Amino acid sequence: MPEVFAGSFTQQEPIPEAGIEAAVAVMRHGRLHRYNTAGETAETALLEQEFARYTGARYCLAVASGGAAMRLALQAAGVGPGVQVLTNAFTLAPVPGAIAALGAEPVFVETTPALTIDLDDLAAKARPGMVLLLSHMRGHLADMDALMRLCDAAGVRVIEDCAHTMGAAWNGTPSGRHGLAGCYSTQTYKHMNSGEGGLIVSDDADLMARMVLLSGSYMLYDRHSAAPGPGAYEGLRETVPNVSSRMDNLRAAVLRPQIPLLADRVARWRARYEVIEAGLQNIPGLLTIARPAAETYVGSSFQFVLPGRDPAWIEAFLARTAARGVELKWFGRRAPMGFTSSHHSWRYAPQQALPQTDAVLSGLIDMRLPLTFSLDDCAQIARIIAAEATSNAPPPAGHLRQGD
């Protein structure tokens, strides 16, 4: 009988005991709102201080979600109705969604076979004064030195979407620290888990002051200890709108003990990634993604390509792997499914011709790698994928295809 994987692709590790105890303490005193304090520094303010130190940033703001982080950063940078914003064509819906939420217009930039933003297409589309919302999609970092040289020369400001790169680095510089601001997610499937949540880091005092006010500080901005001093808010506090995107003390309490665990988590994710990568080398009709030496990556997901395959074959492949317990996602499907979608289904953005991206996505397969998987689990998953990638068997009888 063919082997079947019995693990769950969505099961995360438990919250650390210190986080559970801190969350219980917050629930016992009931002061969940970040400004509802009684002589103590709020858990949310402490989280901001500690994450700023972790990234080496001057400032940090904790917010309700990774999408909210991107939206606030864009709005604070002056993005509004009718403004064109550059962004990756290969990304997830919250990225163009953050742009569209401000009434702005996403301008999609082509994707390389390495799953990073195409710098030649970026150079062709960049204009002075534009903002690039750069998505480090699925943890793949572009050549950040070359990208920043290009954007600085073109007069383009960079805001980084680091939802998949918390703990990653390019040439030793942490992801999120190259541009004007870095936006992170603490959604369950990311690198720190609070169910939902976001963090923004920046060294720019004016930008951070605007984001604090936008997040819903009212006139309590002086309680943000990882933010500029009160003088930065003069002239802004009555003109910047309040869009209420704060993080609460309960989620901050859950997150704080996870910051010291990030380095270990990065190493463990990389170990799992490398087992999958080794198991999928030299498989006919399957290509893995090369990782540059300058990139310190977080392997919390894995991507490979099935080039030149007919869509019906890929659907059958996905059904066969699913029947053996391996959950894979396909970015080449035109209709959105689950968390996976492409620029074809983002009808709130102008439709754009992106043939290079479409060619890359046509055979692109994606898989989560939670830390609850053992190295033996990863080896088994790779064996199943390798076996089915070289098979022409039909989908299992009666099995519901992922496209149905």
Secondary structure, DSSP 4 states (H G I P E B T S, - for coil): ------S-TTPPPPPPHHHHHHHHHHHHH---STT--SSS--HHHHHHHHHHHHHT-SEEEEES-HHHHHHHHHHHTT--TT-EEEEESSS-THHHHHHHHTT-EEEEE-B-TTSSB-HHHHHHH--TT-EEEEE-GGGPPP-HHHHHHHHHHHT-EEEEE-TT-TT-EETTEETTSSSSEEEEE--TTSSS-SSS-EEEEES-HHHHHHHHHHHT-TT-GGG-TTS--GGGGTTTTTTSPP---BPPHHHHHHHGGGGGGHHHHHHHHHHHHHHHHHHTTT-TT-EEPP--TTEE---SEEEEE-TT--HHHHHHHHHHHHHTT---EETT-SS-BTTB--GGG-TTS-----HHHHHHHTTEEEEE--TTS-HHHHHHHHHHHHHHHT--PPPPTTPPPTT-
